[in-house]
Amino acid sequence: ISVTPTSPDAYEPDDDAAHATPIATDGQLQQHSICPGGDIDYMSFAAQAGRDYVIETHHVNDQPADTYLYLYGTNGTTLLEEDDDSGSDWFCSKIEWTCPTGGTYYAAVEHYSTTGVCNYAVNVTSFDTISGNVTDGTNPMENVGIWVVDVNKAFDTADGIATTDASGNYVCTVPAGTYTVTAHLANHTATPPSHEVTIPGGGPADFVLANTGPPAGDGVETCWAVLVGISDYVGSMNDLSFCDDDAIEFGQALAAGGNWQDTNIEV
């Protein structure tokens, strides 16, 4: 077992808004420490009106960090939100927030215990929308699956999934980054085959779908089934809370692939 000693980080002094460390909103981790006990770290970031942001703390090298997170307004003193344990890592913190007015905002992190020390990482991620319209060349197309995948991923696991409405429009919210956007409907091909969109600010990603007709077959009908539950932990009797997420993701994948319409999927 390797344990990293806790010592003051390179960003000190950052104990108030006036000495806050700037942090980007691209989701990159910035490593800090709470040391000595009672220490608090301030970060500042630029936010745009109407955009969604997630501020989250994380463990470093799998060592526990019991953090408490604050979000302050542009004056550095007005408390907007606070959180203790909503983070994806145990005892870490997360705030999801929509910026009302553009400006510089402040996040602050301290240990839950007034005497506690820890190493931790923090990131701020901005979210924006990819949108577009899908037609058959003349009329809008409803229930077309839209698949959004980060271009840097080794596997085509969707970062965002959307379905077109009756007007052929779709909107998908994703973190800042560059994505490949594709449109899917059974027995149809899309023009262009894909769009590359950089967020924030990219798009729209519009498509025209052509009906290629059903594939030639021998009279055998292909049927699809929806997975309604899966066990993530072999041998565990207490993992039912994970089953609904698995079923939802599987259903979304079927819809986005054009294999089944949303109206035929019940989770």
N, C-alpha and C positions, 0 to 999 in steps of 0.2 A: 504494500500500500504506500503510495506517495502522497505526502501532505505538503502543500505549499504554505510557508509561513505568511502571516498577514503583516504587512507593513504599509506605511503611508504611500499613496500612489504618486505618479509624476504630475498629476493635475493639481495637486495642492499648491497654494491654498485656494479652495473652491467652496468655501463654507457659506457663501451667500450669493445672491443674484448678481451683485456687482462684480464678483470674481468667477462667474459661471464659465464652464468649459463649453465652447461651441461643439455641437454634435450634428452630423448630417442626418437627413431624413431618408436615407437610402437603405436602411435596415442593417448597416454594418455595425458589428459589435464594438463597443468601446469599454475597455477593462478598467475598473476602479477598485478601490478597497475602502472599507469602513474601518479606520484605524487612526487614533485610539478610540475606545468606547466613547459614544456621544458624538462622533464625527458625523457630518452630513455633507453630501456632495451635490452641487448644483450644476446642471447642464442647460444650455440655451439652444434653441432651434428656431428657424424661420418657418412659419406656417402660412398657408394661403387660405383665404376665406372659402368655406364650403367644402374643403377637402377633409377626408378622414385620416386620422393618425392613430397609431398604436405605439405606446411607450411601454417597454417591458424589461424586466431584469432577469438575469439568467445565472445559473451556476457556472463556476470556472473549474475545469478539470474534475467535474463531478463532485466537487466539494460543496457542502450545503451553504446556502446563503439565505438568511431569514431577513428579507428586506421590507421596508415600508416606503411607498412611492407617493410623491405629491406632484401635482401639476398647478403651476401658478400663471396668472395672467401677464400681460405685457409690462406691468409695473413691477413684477417680481415679488409682489406681496399678497395679491388677491388670490386666495385658494380657490381653484376651479374644481378639482377632483382629487381624490386620494384613494389608495388601495393597499391592502396588505397581502393577500395570498391568492390572487386571481391568475398569476403567471402559470405558464406551462410547466416550469420546474417547481418542485415542492418548495413551499414557503417563499416563492418569488412573487413579484408583483406585476400587474398589468393594468394599464388604463387605455380604453378605447374612447376616442374623442373626435368630435367634428369641430373644426375651427370656425368660430362665428365671424371673426374679423382678422384680416391679414396682419402679421406683425411678428415680433420675436417673443416667444413664450419660454417658460422655465420649468424644468423638471428637477426634483430634488429627491435624493435617496438617503435613507438612514437605516440603521439596524433596528429590528423590532424591539430589541432589548437596549436599554440606555447604556449598558456596559458591554454589549456584544461587539465583536469584530468579525469581519469576513471579507473575502475577495468576491467580487461579482462582476458581471458584464451587463451592459445596458445598451439598448438600441431604440431608435425612433424610426418608424416606417410610415411613409406616406402612401395613401391609396388613391387611385384615380380610376376612371371608367374607360373601358374600350366599348365603343358603340358602332352600330352600322345598320344596314338595311339589306334584306334579301328578297329578290324578286325572281320571277321566271322569265324576265325580259320585258314583261308588261305589267303583270299583277304581283302584289305582295304575296309572300309565302309564309304561312304560319307553321309553328311547331318544327322549325328547322333547328337542329342542334348546333351550337357554336362551341368550339373547343379552343381554349386558350392555354398555350404551353410556353414556359420560359425557354428561350433559345439556348440557354446554357445547360439545360438538363440533358442527362445521358439517356433518360427514358421519357416516353411521352405520357407522363402523369399530368393530368390537367391541373393547372393553377386556377382556372376559372371555367365555369360551365354556364351557358345561358341558352335560352330557347326564344325564338322569334314570336312576337305577338301577332294579332290579326292584321296589323299594318306592315308586317315584315320587319319590324324593328327589334333590336336587342340591346341590352346594356349588361356589361360584366365588370365588376369591381375587382381590381387586382393591385398588388403592391407595385411600387415604382420598379421599372425594369423593361426589358425588351422581350416581346412575345411573338410567337407564331400563332396566327388566328386562322382556323379552318371552319368550313360549314359542312354539315352532314345531314343527308336525308336519304333513306333507302331508295335505290334505283335512280339516283340523281348524281350528276357531276357538277362541280362548282367552277365558275370562272370569276376571278383567277382561282387557282387551286388553293392559294393561301395568301395572307398578308403578313408582313412583319411590322409590328407596331411598337413604338417606344412610349412608355408611360413615365412621367406625365406628359400630356399634350399631344399624343399621337392619335391617328385615326382621321376619319372614320374608316372602317373596314367593311366595305360593301361587297356583296356577291350576287351573281346571277346563276341560277340553277337550271340545268337542262334535264328533262326526263329521259332517261336511257331505257325505260321499260323494264319489266321483270326479267331476270336472267332466264335463259333457256333451261328447261328442266325436263324431268321424265315423269312429271305428275306427282312427285313427292313434295309435300308442303313442309317448309321449314318453320318450326315453332320456337318461340323464345320463352324462357321462364325467368321469373324474378327471384333472386335469392332473398329470403326473408330473415335470415339470421345466420351468424357465423361465430364460432368461438375463437377468440384471439389467444386464449391461454389454455393450452391442453392440460386437462386434469383439474381445472378450476371449476367450482360450482357457482362462483360468485361474479361471473364476468358478463352477465346479461346486459349490463348497462352499455357494453360496447357493441352489442348486436345491431341496434338500430342505426348507428352511424355506418356500419358496414353495408347494411341493406340500402340505405339512402345513397351512398356513393356508387353502389352497383347499379341502382336504378338510374342515377344521373348519367352514368357512363352509357347505359343502353339508349337513353333519350338523346344524348349528344352524338352518338354514333348513328342516329337515324334508324335504329332497330326497333324502337317502340316509342309511340307518342306518350307524352306526359300523362294524358288523360287515361291511359291504360295501365299506368303504374300506380299502385297503391302501397304505401309503406305504413 
